[in-house]
């Protein structure tokens, strides 16, 4: 456990979650366009939200966005932890994997499987990029 820099892992994972929420909100606003307005009831807004969140295009872009933020999380945790980049990248990946499992019921099966299957490799790839980047700077 002494190879994992827990404070850096926690901070980077929280930053990754914040980035996910912000980017997902922006994606939703882009997809919703003028479909939601101030005169709508809460039930109408929920209906539109459910329809948008269930579209294949929205889910595909969400999956790509999630993979990109996981790669970034692996990169930054490896960069700031400095030692043992792959262990710290793996720690980010494990936290992301657990989050995918906890949120399993929120989408179709293919979307959930994609998240679970790509989280660990994406985080490790980000750590690999950080290690490669650090080696190129030396």
PyMOL commands that set and color helices and strands:
alter all, ss='L'
color gray80, all
select helices_A, chain A and resi 6-32+42-53+56-81+85-102+104-106+109-137
alter helices_A, ss='H'
color red, helices_A
deselect
rebuild
show_as cartoon
